[in-house]
Each structure stands twice: as C-alpha cells, then as structure tokens.
C-alpha cells in the first residue's frame, strides 16, 4: 500500500497505477491519499482513499499513453462526481459507473472518499462498443435492480487487496465472474414498453444466449421462436446499433475465448470448444477468431495458458490474458 500527501508523488502514483492522470486540489486544501492494488487475471483491482480532490484524464495525458482500458469505479464512502462524454453523475456509496481511458474524463470528490476501481482491457467486457460508450458516466445504483447484486459482489473483492488475488483455475474463474457481472450490468437496457423493439431486443438476446450451441441458430430461427418477422427482429437490433448475426458471432467468439484461456479446459481440443458454442467449421472459426483477436485460437491458448515463463501449455497453468484487437461484426453467424 502506498500513502502520500505530496501532490507530485500522488500524481506519479496514480499515473503509474492506472493511466496518466492529473490530480488537483479542491480549493486550497492539500491533495493526497493511499492506494492498494492487486492483479486478477486481466483485471487490475485497486482501492483508492483520498482527500478532497479533482482527478482529470486530459487530452495531453491521453497522448502520453492510451492503452484502451475501461475503468469501473465503485463508491465505497464519500460521494463522487464523474463526468465523461457530456454526461455527469453523482455516485453515493454502493453505486458504480464506467469510464473509458481513450477519452477525457473528470472525477471530483469534495471530501474524503474511498473508491474501488476495476480496470481491464475494453475488449474483455463482452458489450458492444457503441453500447459501452453510451453507458459512460451513467450510474448503476447499488440499492436496486442489477446493481443490488453486482455491487456487493464487487465490494467482496476488497480482502484480496491485502491477501493477494488467487491464481490458476480459481483466479481465472473469479476474474471471469467479475467480467460477466460487469458485462451484465452495463449491457442491461432500461425498461421499455411491452411490444416495442427494445423489449424484443432483450428477449432475442436472451434467446441467443440460451441456444449458442445450436449451429443452426440465426435470425430466422430466433424470429420463429419469438413469433415475429425476420424484418421486425432485424429492426430491433438495428435500433441498438447491432445485427443479429453480429451479436451472435461476437458472443460465440467471446465464449470460445473464455474457454481457451481456462486452465480447467486445457485438455479439451480447440475444435471441441468451438463446437460447444455452435462453431462447427474449424477453418472458418480460426479465421474469424484471428480477425477478432489478432491470434489463431491455438496461438491465443498458448499465450493465455503458458505465458512467457511456462514450459508447456499442456499443464494448463494460467499465465495471463491477451488483449483483443478488434470486434467481429458479420451478418452470417453460421459462416465464421
């Protein structure tokens, strides 16, 4: 744990721990705090305690380093104001919100505060880029809805900041659970009127999740199961900035990526993992995976399970994740 009340030291500590940042005092007070952190797979967890202050991510700090990360701040005590993308929100204890390092943002705390920060590569959150960007500086309230389940779960990670995060299979599974929980929170749509395309979109995405293993899953089968026309289904996805095929392909590839870096599945073949999620054409799967993540499935598994210090992937040891480089978007999920 690092503690300081010197502004330059605090700026250096925050920038080395996260991304380049600019803290500043509120009024004439001194700026400082303490920080403790740990690594959980591709996730970086930190608890920040500080005095009243403003922390900014500016155009200049973005030019200094832009690793394309997302940060989720869970307010533990005090109150915080988050601003990004023309939106602002006040976070009370138990609330959390998302912000991205690729664009300027501003945090303001008018008194002593504690915040748990979860940071990870943007591509690790299985949420469409357009939807994710639309959720910055938008609160998930810890007292209701999905936040009432996710907020206590995130808070429960804090003991690891003292003891260290688990490694191996246990650490991988826990990191995946955190990402899945955050993905659910930020991919969650606000309530809509029954019969609207928003309601259809929610029902359709739920149907896709339940039937990913079906190689014949596609727009026609989903429309038939939900008793709507294919065109109406497609319009529901277009209103959310997606397509049925693009959503299906991205979700399938993300499930495969998750399984390929799971030490518990190290003995399962790449083909079996792909087939589990409905991708039954090995060559098409390999091309789609490489287009999405920059590596073939086998290369990704070797990098994720072995890491540079390991001798053999067959042992199934977790050496850390690999950052994806792009997201697939295609209308034919059966031809990956």
C-alpha positions in Angstrom: 0.0 0.0 0.0 1.3 3.5 -0.9 0.5 6.6 1.1 1.3 10.2 0.2 0.2 13.8 0.8 2.6 15.3 -1.8 0.8 16.3 -5.0 3.6 15.3 -7.3 4.1 12.0 -5.6 0.3 11.4 -5.7 0.2 12.3 -9.4 3.0 9.9 -10.1 1.4 7.1 -8.1 -2.0 7.5 -9.7 -0.4 7.6 -13.2 1.8 4.5 -12.6 -1.1 2.6 -11.1 -3.7 3.4 -13.7 -3.0 5.6 -16.7 -1.5 9.1 -16.8 -3.8 11.4 -14.7 -3.8 14.9 -13.4 -4.9 15.4 -9.7 -5.6 18.8 -8.4 -6.9 20.3 -5.1 -10.4 21.4 -4.3 -10.0 24.9 -3.0 -6.8 25.5 -1.0 -6.5 22.0 0.5 -3.7 19.6 0.1 -4.1 16.6 -2.2 -3.0 13.1 -1.3 -4.2 9.6 -0.5 -3.4 6.0 -0.3 -3.7 3.1 -2.8 -3.5 -0.6 -2.5 -3.9 -3.0 -5.5 -3.7 -6.5 -6.9 -4.0 -8.2 -10.3 -6.7 -10.8 -11.0 -6.0 -12.2 -14.5 -6.6 -9.4 -16.9 -8.3 -7.3 -14.2 -6.5 -4.7 -12.1 -8.2 -4.0 -8.8 -7.4 -1.0 -6.6 -8.8 0.8 -3.6 -8.1 4.5 -3.6 -8.5 6.6 -0.4 -8.1 10.3 -0.8 -8.7 13.8 0.4 -10.9 16.2 -1.4 -9.6 16.5 -4.9 -10.2 16.5 -8.7 -8.7 13.9 -10.9 -8.7 14.5 -14.7 -7.8 12.5 -17.7 -7.0 15.1 -20.3 -6.1 15.1 -24.0 -2.4 15.6 -23.0 -2.4 12.6 -20.7 -4.2 10.5 -23.4 -1.4 11.4 -25.8 1.1 10.3 -23.2 -0.4 6.8 -23.0 -3.7 5.4 -24.4 -4.0 1.7 -23.6 -7.7 1.5 -24.4 -8.9 0.4 -21.0 -12.2 0.7 -19.2 -12.5 1.5 -15.5 -15.4 0.9 -13.2 -15.5 3.0 -10.0 -17.5 1.6 -7.1 -18.0 4.3 -4.4 -17.2 2.9 -1.0 -17.5 6.0 1.1 -18.0 9.7 0.5 -19.5 11.0 -2.7 -18.0 11.4 -6.2 -18.9 13.3 -9.4 -18.0 11.6 -12.6 -18.0 13.4 -16.0 -17.4 11.9 -19.4 -18.9 12.2 -22.9 -21.1 15.2 -22.0 -22.7 13.3 -19.1 -22.2 13.5 -15.4 -23.4 11.5 -12.4 -23.1 11.6 -8.7 -22.0 8.4 -7.0 -23.1 7.6 -3.5 -21.7 4.6 -1.5 -22.7 1.4 -3.3 -23.2 3.0 -6.7 -20.8 2.3 -9.6 -20.2 3.7 -13.1 -18.0 3.1 -16.1 -15.5 5.4 -17.8 -13.0 4.9 -20.6 -9.4 5.9 -20.8 -9.5 6.7 -24.5 -11.4 9.9 -23.9 -11.2 12.7 -21.3 -13.0 12.3 -18.0 -13.1 14.1 -14.7 -13.7 12.8 -11.1 -14.4 15.3 -8.3 -14.5 14.4 -4.6 -15.5 17.3 -2.3 -14.4 15.4 0.8 -12.6 12.3 2.0 -13.5 9.3 -0.1 -12.9 5.6 -0.8 -13.4 4.1 -4.2 -12.8 0.6 -5.5 -11.6 0.7 -9.1 -11.7 -2.3 -11.5 -9.7 -1.7 -14.7 -9.4 -4.0 -17.7 -8.9 -4.0 -21.5 -12.0 -2.7 -23.2 -12.4 -5.9 -25.2 -12.6 -8.0 -22.1 -16.1 -6.7 -21.4 -18.5 -8.6 -23.7 -20.5 -5.5 -24.5 -20.8 -3.8 -28.0 -18.5 -0.8 -28.3 -21.4 1.5 -29.2 -23.4 0.4 -26.2 -20.4 0.6 -23.9 -19.7 4.2 -24.9 -23.3 5.1 -24.3 -23.0 3.9 -20.7 -20.1 6.0 -19.6 -20.8 8.3 -16.6 -24.2 6.6 -16.2 -24.7 5.2 -12.7 -25.6 1.7 -11.7 -27.3 2.2 -8.4 -26.3 -0.3 -5.7 -29.7 -0.2 -4.0 -31.9 -1.6 -6.8 -32.0 -3.6 -9.9 -29.0 -5.5 -11.1 -26.7 -3.2 -9.1 -28.1 -4.6 -5.9 -26.5 -7.9 -6.9 -23.3 -6.7 -8.5 -22.3 -4.0 -6.0 -21.9 -6.4 -3.0 -20.0 -8.8 -5.2 -17.5 -6.1 -6.2 -17.2 -5.0 -2.6 -16.5 -8.5 -1.6 -13.3 -8.4 -3.7 -11.6 -6.0 -1.3 -10.0 -8.6 1.1 -7.8 -9.7 -1.9 -6.1 -6.3 -1.8 -4.5 -7.4 1.4 -4.1 -11.2 0.8 -3.4 -11.1 -2.9 -5.7 -12.5 -5.6 -6.0 -16.2 -6.3 -4.1 -17.6 -9.3 -4.6 -20.7 -11.5 -8.0 -22.1 -12.2 -9.6 -20.3 -9.2 -8.3 -16.9 -10.2 -9.3 -17.3 -13.8 -12.8 -18.3 -12.8 -13.2 -15.5 -10.4 -11.9 -12.9 -12.9 -14.4 -14.3 -15.5 -17.2 -13.9 -12.9 -16.3 -10.3 -12.4 -16.2 -9.6 -16.1 -19.5 -11.4 -16.7 -21.1 -9.4 -13.8 -19.9 -6.1 -15.1 -20.9 -7.1 -18.7 -24.4 -7.8 -17.4 -24.6 -4.5 -15.6 -23.5 -2.4 -18.5 -25.3 -4.3 -21.2 -28.5 -4.1 -19.3 -31.1 -1.9 -21.0 -33.6 0.3 -19.3 -37.2 -0.9 -19.0 -39.2 -0.5 -22.2 -42.9 -0.8 -23.0 -44.1 -4.3 -23.9 -44.2 -4.8 -27.7 -41.6 -2.2 -28.5 -38.4 -3.2 -30.4 -36.4 -2.6 -27.2 -38.4 -5.4 -25.5 -37.9 -7.6 -28.5 -34.2 -7.0 -28.4 -34.0 -8.1 -24.8 -36.0 -11.3 -25.5 -34.0 -12.0 -28.6 -30.6 -11.6 -26.9 -31.7 -13.9 -24.1 -32.8 -16.5 -26.6 -29.4 -16.2 -28.3 -27.6 -16.8 -25.0 -29.6 -19.9 -24.3 -29.0 -21.5 -27.7 -25.5 -20.6 -28.6 -24.6 -24.3 -29.1 -27.1 -24.7 -31.9 -25.2 -24.5 -35.2 -28.5 -23.5 -37.0 -29.2 -20.6 -34.7 -29.7 -17.4 -36.7 -32.2 -14.6 -37.5 -34.8 -16.9 -38.9 -34.8 -19.4 -36.0 -34.9 -16.6 -33.4 -37.7 -14.8 -35.2 -39.7 -18.0 -35.4 -39.2 -18.8 -31.7 -40.3 -15.3 -30.8 -43.2 -15.3 -33.3 -42.1 -12.1 -35.1 -41.0 -11.5 -38.7 -37.3 -11.6 -39.6 -37.5 -8.0 -40.7 -39.0 -6.8 -37.4 -36.3 -8.7 -35.5 -33.6 -7.1 -37.6 -35.0 -3.7 -37.0 -34.9 -4.3 -33.2 -31.2 -5.0 -33.5 -30.6 -2.1 -35.8 -32.2 0.3 -33.2 -29.5 -0.9 -30.8 -26.7 -0.4 -33.3 -26.3 -4.2 -34.0 -27.3 -7.0 -36.2 -28.5 -10.5 -35.2 -25.5 -12.1 -36.9 -23.0 -9.7 -35.5 -24.3 -10.2 -32.0 -24.4 -13.9 -32.3 -20.9 -14.2 -33.8 -19.3 -11.8 -31.2 -20.9 -13.7 -28.3 -19.8 -17.1 -29.6 -16.3 -16.0 -30.2 -16.1 -14.4 -26.7 -17.3 -17.7 -25.2 -14.6 -19.6 -27.1 -12.0 -17.1 -26.0 -13.1 -17.5 -22.4 -12.8 -21.3 -22.6 -9.5 -21.2 -24.4 -7.8 -19.4 -21.5 -9.5 -21.5 -18.9 -6.8 -23.9 -17.3 -9.5 -26.4 -16.4 -10.2 -26.9 -20.1 -6.6 -27.2 -21.2 -7.1 -30.8 -22.3 -10.1 -30.0 -24.4 -9.4 -29.6 -28.1 -9.9 -26.3 -29.9 -12.4 -27.9 -32.2 -14.4 -29.2 -29.3 -14.5 -25.8 -27.7 -15.7 -24.1 -30.9 -18.3 -26.8 -31.5 -19.6 -26.3 -27.9 -20.7 -22.8 -29.0 -22.1 -23.7 -32.4 -19.0 -23.0 -34.5 -18.6 -26.3 -36.3 -16.4 -25.3 -39.3 -12.8 -25.3 -38.0 -11.2 -23.2 -40.8 -13.9 -20.6 -40.7 -13.7 -20.5 -36.9 -9.9 -20.0 -37.0 -10.2 -17.1 -39.5 -12.9 -15.4 -37.5 -11.0 -15.7 -34.2 -7.9 -14.3 -35.7 -9.7 -11.4 -37.3 -11.3 -10.6 -33.9 -8.3 -11.1 -31.6 -5.2 -11.0 -33.7 -4.1 -14.6 -33.0 -5.3 -18.0 -34.1 -7.2 -20.0 -31.4 -4.1 -22.2 -30.8 -1.8 -19.2 -30.5 -4.2 -17.5 -28.1 -4.5 -20.5 -25.9 -0.7 -21.0 -25.8 -0.2 -17.3 -24.8 -3.0 -17.4 -22.3 -2.2 -20.7 -20.6 1.6 -20.7 -20.8 2.8 -17.2 -20.6 6.5 -16.5 -21.3 7.8 -18.3 -18.2 5.9 -21.6 -18.7 7.3 -24.7 -20.4 4.2 -26.4 -21.6 0.6 -25.4 -22.2 -0.5 -29.0 -21.5 0.0 -28.3 -17.8 -2.9 -25.9 -18.0 -1.3 -23.1 -16.0 -2.7 -19.6 -16.3 -0.1 -17.1 -17.4 -2.4 -14.2 -18.1 -4.6 -13.0 -20.9 -4.1 -11.5 -24.3 -5.8 -8.3 -25.3 -8.1 -8.4 -28.3 -7.5 -6.0 -31.2 -10.9 -5.7 -32.8 -14.5 -6.9 -32.6 -16.2 -9.1 -35.3 -19.3 -7.9 -37.0 -20.9 -10.1 -39.6 -24.4 -11.0 -40.6 -23.9 -14.7 -41.1 -23.1 -16.4 -37.8 -23.1 -19.8 -39.3 -20.1 -19.0 -41.6 -17.5 -17.8 -39.1 
